[in-house]
Each structure stands twice: as C-alpha cells, then as structure tokens.
C-alpha cells in the first residue's frame, strides 16, 4: 500500500531569508532551536552553548530583531526602571536644572545605563505625606533613589520601614530608618570655617537654609569650629534659599542692613557662593581683600567665577556609584549600611 506523504507542519516551515523575523519564535525556526533557547541566548545566559548563542545573535542582528522588553519584564516581574525623585518640601523654587542636580543626575544616568536600566525622573513638591508611598506602590519602578531629604525625613523613614529598595542622597541622621549616601556635612562646615579662620577671618557668616538636614549639619560644623577657635559662636546666619534668584537679593539686603559686614562667608552651596560674590561686588566690596567666600559642592562652575570660588568638594561621581550599587544590592534583597564620605577643601582665589 502506497504511503501518502503528510504535508509539513506549519511550525517546521523555515521563514524565507528575505522575510524579516519579528518574534522569538521566528528566530527559533531559523536557528532550528526552541524559543526558550533563543530567549536565553539573547539574555546572555551561560546555559546556551557559545556556538548556538553566536548563531542566534547573528540571526537576530541580520533581521534587525530585538526582544520585547515589556514582555520580558512581565515574565521577570521587573520594570527595568529606577525612579529618581527630587523632593522639594522646603525649596519649592528649586528646579531640576539646578547645577547640583544636573551634575549628580548625569553620574546616576551613566551608572544606571551601564546596568541596562532606565531612569524615571520626578520632581516632587510634597502636598501630603503619602507622595512617596504612592510612588513606590505604583509598580512603575524596581527601586528608588531620593536626591536630598529636604524636610521629608519622616516620610522617608515610614516608607523605608516596609520598602527595601530605596536609598537617599543626603546627610546621615542618627537613628534614621532609610539608607543614605552623602558626605560628612558637619566636617565640611568645619573645614570651610577653619580655613576662613586660618586666613584671619573673625566675623564669619553662614548663608543657607538649615531646614534641610544637610545644610543644618554644615551650619553645626561652622559653629563648632568657631567655638573651638575661641571665637563668638553667634554666627551671622542668613537662611537663604539655594536658588540664585532668591539668594542674591537676600544677601544684598543683608549687606545693606548690617552695620558690620562679615569678613568671611560660608555658603551652603556653590550657587549661594556665586550669589554672594555677585552681591559683594555690587555692594562695592572686593573678594578676597574685604571678604573671603567658601562655597559647597565644588561643581565645575565654581572654577569659572570671578574670582574662582573656593569650595568644599563632595565627590558626586563616587557618591552616584555608591547610590546605584547599594540600590541594586537592596533590590536583590540585601540590607545595606549607609555611606558617609569625607569632603575636602578646594582652595581657589575667593579665599
């Protein structure tokens, strides 16, 4: 009895080379392997033989194929994104374009991209205490980096007590629940003040709003240095905001109303330091002959002012690397300790 030849099953029919493969199944048919093998090969799995992986990657490249990231994330329960939030509870006028934010964000973006992750950026003006809980519960990201505590430390503690993959750039506070990365702000304030004292300054002012923990720590460091030097610790404190449009007129007004002008200024940021340089010039005072000024952060703009601004350096590149490394460890379920980095004085012509 003659045997009838069955038609080939659809899944066994190879795709013509001139037809573009659009799915993992298409690539699998061309490679003669299972769809699972293709998926593992394209994700870099060591379970697939090198020769097979190379064949699959070459086919994928030839057909301009890339895996469906959304489908992969659905299978792995990962979003492939990290949320980076800038809460501005006490500095509502500050913008993402602030030089400090831009510098740190650049380092974070590079570090996250190197790990194959996207950055979801959000600037938040907290109107209620649930803003962070709503964000982490939305399922939009795999972890969160907060830039600055602002006046939201209690909110950060509440969320961190139940949500592990969160890390904060900011000053370390004794007893905090959340994990943080930042420099030793009190030491930074001391370094700036001791430098001014060594330069002969005795009437030292601090410009910056201590509502934020980082700024408060820098102010504490200034006061400690003055006290240890035997100088009246009643520092001329001006709680200016960190934006130039607010800091400059506030500093100019303080210079106009004070009978005694400070001979040394510790600025809470380089932006405030630059605003002080401008205000002093407009007031007819010379830097450093009449007044010496130290900024904070040592951003690239600090070296471009007239005169170039002395500053307390925070190593933002290293800080960003710590933030990302710690976040990924916490995303993997590891509890991590906070990191406090040592700042350093960068001396330029303003002092």
Secondary structure by P-SEA (a helix, b strand, c coil): cbbbbccccccccccccccccccaaaaaaaacccaaaaaaaaaccccccaaaaaaaaaaaaaacccccaaaaaaaaccccbbbbbbbcccccccccccaaaaaaaaaaaaaaaaaccccbbbbbcccccaaaaaaaacccccbbbbccccccaaaaaaaaaccccbbbcccccccccbbbbbcaaaaaaaaaaaaaaaacccbbbbbcccccaaaaaaaaaaaaaaaaacccccccccccccccccaaaaaaaaaaaccccccbbbbccaaaaaaaaaaaaaacccccccbbbbbccccccccccccbbbbbccaaaaaaaaaaaaaaaaaabbbbbbbbbbbbbbccccc
